[in-house]
Amino acid sequence: MVSGSPGRVLYVDDEPTLVFLITRALEKLGIASEGFANAEEALAAFGRDPQAFSLVLTDLTMPGGMSGVELAEAVLAIRPDTAVVIASGCIDPAAAQRAAAVGVRTVIQKPGKVAEMAQLVSGLLRDLST
């Protein structure tokens, strides 16, 4: 985990409502987060302070811009040791292979409930700290 900012998550999903709900759920668990509905804006925030984030969690498919795999690739080009996880409601094996090839830690099935996603992120952060 990144020292100085334990547990800070960069969460990216093209659905603004989901970004709002997930970041609030994470805050309720005591996990600092910054959420974006636009991958380019998220990348800019990451680029301004790459050491600030312990985990980048992004949706796989984000229409109209950068995909989750493209975002992961750009994040990892800035800071190769970043823990990047991709979440998707429908995991395409080819996309999962491409994600692994660029350095994504894992591709996970997106839970159906906000609270489940927040708990999943909490568990990912715990795994990073061990």
RALINLIN-V839469 format. One record per helix or strand of 2 or more residues. SS is the DSSP state (~ for helix, > for strand). FROM is the first residue (numbers start at 1). TO is the last residue. If there is no record, write none. Layout:
SS_FROM_TO ; SS_FROM_TO
This chain:
>_9_12 ; ~_16_28 ; >_33_36 ; ~_39_48 ; ~_50_52 ; >_55_59 ; ~_68_78 ; >_84_88 ; ~_93_102 ; >_106_109 ; ~_114_129
